[in-house]
Amino acid sequence: MSTGATAKAAAGDVSSDGNLNTAPEQAPRKGLCSVRHGLALVLQLCNFSIYTQQMNLSIAITAMVNSTVAPSQSNVSTEMPLTEPQDHWNLSQKEFKAVAPAYDWSPEIQGIILSSLNYGSFVAPIPTGYVAGVWGAKYVVGIGLLASSVLTLFIPLAADAGVALLIVLRVIQGIAQVMVLTGQYSIWVKWAPPLERSQLTTIAGSGSMLGTFIVLLTGGLICQNIGWPYVFYIFGGIGCACCLLWFPLVYNDPGKHPFISADEKRYIMSSLAQQDCLPGWSLPLKAMVLSLPLWAVVVAYFCEYWLFYTVMAYTPTYISSVLQANLRDSGILSALPFVVGCFCIILSGLLADFLLSRRVLRLVTIRKLFTAIGVFFSSGVLVALHWVRSSHSTTMAFLVLSSAFSSLCEAGALVNFLDIAPRYAGFLKGLLQVFAHISGAVSPTVAGILISQDLEVGWRNVFLLAAAVNISGLLFYLIFSRAEVQDWAKEQTFTHL
């Protein structure tokens, strides 16, 4: 229907100075009815599954290391005669819980088991992103999700077999999860029109917050009522069910999707007509190392994930120690910031694309503005926690606000690599994940050292340090970040290492 000239006119691409060239042709079938938005929802569910599988052991391990197992069946029957049907039900519940074993794991062993998920995370993201960029993300993400979900189902058996097998299983599971979290960004290189890039990536990414919220909210209840193995059976089963959606519904290229309409296919392909996103086998490594806009994103990732991992690791501890909440209430309160963050991530993506499509702001301005607001306000309310700790409601409000503001960065610096180098999106996401994992390994350790020295002053220093790191990264990002495709990421660049 449209010629090559009209396809370029409908592209809605971003010019070299960061301005938007809007398209006269509007997107057909906007909203959740389109295949591309359906793909975002499937990826949201995949991210939900991966994050529940990342955190389920952290929730269940408190029940796995109980000091004793429930009394034997004979003791229960002699101590409490059964005369009512309700008594039979109570006994069956006690017998059922007794099936779940408890282990004599020292705190050191528990720390190794919990951290083993990240042992392979430092080496897996870069090759995973590279492979996904060259061969496509469908099978990289699908195999990773299936492997992680199946291994989750086997965690109770591995725990029975011994600590060594459990650690090996967790290492392999961590690598499989990296395949999902890294490889998925290669999908958007061919599926996300520039005007919808922020909203599609944030809808998919919000699954991480939603998964964290659900596992914090329900994990303790599952352990308490039906036994800790069911934490792994339930969330592993959900992951396997996601695979039944992923493989038949997800395709690397909209041109090959069997269910997409001709109008939507034409809109996506014309929107990306002027964007060079064909992956190459060789990488311009020297140009990448010398690229300040890329370093701006790398530094932003490291600094923003410093605050994120600090909050994720220590929010339950802070609530239980400062607010003196019990285990059940601590889980519920800890989940609140993450469910608010889930909605704010989606809203930030919608708002960013609205500002871009209406020519209110240039793309580079949107990325910088969302990052600046997210960093400044989230850091500010965290620092203020030390002075409002006497008020439980204010403390919770500040934790929720910190999560809400930091979510704006998902439409800012954290998606900027897709703007400057869509051709190498998979590889760059893997590279950025490495720096995020390094930050995640260092920040909780430093926080633990500060808290162990002095509890009250330690919490204040933890939040001050996180804010200082985050704001330092923001300043670097504001100076050197760009939003146009870099010369080294264009097809005519052939000087590679």
Steps between C-alpha positions, in 0.01 A plus 500: 500500500771748596811562297854515635478879526180494703642226719789726593260785561302280734802385689480750784875462559727707717732735317867539570443796732245314711191658343202292405382481143136411558308290255177599328385140519367402842559162659223251422337305783658692784493367850485149633320370188817518290738208469796712614321591824398138543869413469577754773244332728648155435846637584353661812378157609843350423674765711244441774589130501875559499490742793279271708750222433788729596349587837310186601796343680558821695145469633498122550840461664368621836265200503763264354737550794250458783664334799266204527242317296144461621428225753448147383161366415477273801584776745230725359236232526578417862527861613172619348206259460297554191127524543398765244539520122690826547754312711558258214562796273748655743690170529516456123640853471771424756589176326508685167738764631723234650575375149697821431849438639715746693876529455785575733665770287734749664468872413812468284348214300175693462691800364681282244173339388326834462787665313568199273227623266736782400819296456445461127337839453829679437603292198163414343343837399747605228501172298125464557432850368731443204333171402152650541599795284632282219255207501198661661356499850215251463691183579760664725228639728270198465768244585620713792148532641428129461832398658458735797141387559579130485800543731275688745278192521803288592634725779325300779653176368841662465483630858429145620793365296751741655632852505749444215231393253276788605779751437577351156130514411479863610806597294346347186167662582666840531652464153159402359341806659765725347400361159147632557588836653768579240372341181153654506622846397596370156127449438429873508759581234254371238170535687505844670426809287696803628179666619412197715841380613472633853153364570566153356825450691354632824187283476726198460741615772224565752468125543813509716334727757176303482682172560688645795172628646317168464778283642546730800125508557424129464827315560478504878133399496575205272783381726285535809185333371599225256879468534807662349538257203182643351666839460719337237227279352256789453738757351687240298168381359403856405829530310433178311153630411662819363703287262173370352423860406850602400591247232180512289432875535842666483698555177824688448369692199148644451529405134492132598224516762197295387238696697603862436280717278631645177446855629694444821782324316525786252496758780781332696719440199451851360570652843833320510581549131772760561640335809798274444440212737636203308742316731853427394742224597784744566495761773654851494662444838753781474231752405280375785779545754558857377130589486405745778123462438538126558707559814227735621251213485746258662567735792127568539429125514763440768390792717124453467522127571708581809194667650261237359686201646547677834127561527407151378740325737437705813138622486367195695783532753444875540126454552544221755780672694385863489123455489512186720259318268442125532586257220158508332458877517860554391438303182184693418658840572814408305285415198326839484787699340535240226133492395500882481823483299336256257226748408738797493731324254212456256378857548850639445527321167159624386584856605840494327346385172221757532750784538700364207205450263359847573840666446487646849862404566790354303587138566833583665322750728243237599770248590690756710190647665352164605837386633556824692157494664530133583846529654459827692167426661560132577836586657352790694220304664739215590737740675203652685403157641745545788310802630146359468562153643290578808189510278413163350254641246747767380777241471283277283387798291863597437595144400209490256591842359861393451389199298255711299756765407781256421265325255523806274856400413358205304387752238823695535857375520412131531353483149740750338723228352218414256515858371873528442570151362194289409722289274687366803215509753542140615875525555474838675224378732726211597786741567276723710370200695857419602542846653158467665603164653828647622305780666260245646789299642677800656218718634332253742843397631599860571160565656540199729840624617362847576201364691711257702722783629216707645134416446349849513782693334558207263154526343550873448838441334359226278239735357744792475750287309233366264379855432854629442583218255171548317535877463863467386387268223223741408742790455721293269194389303362853460831623357584223254174325405357518149189357332600476133647186342877516533724480193660177619154337517413575140525250218765692309742464790733213413798568727469231763730326743 
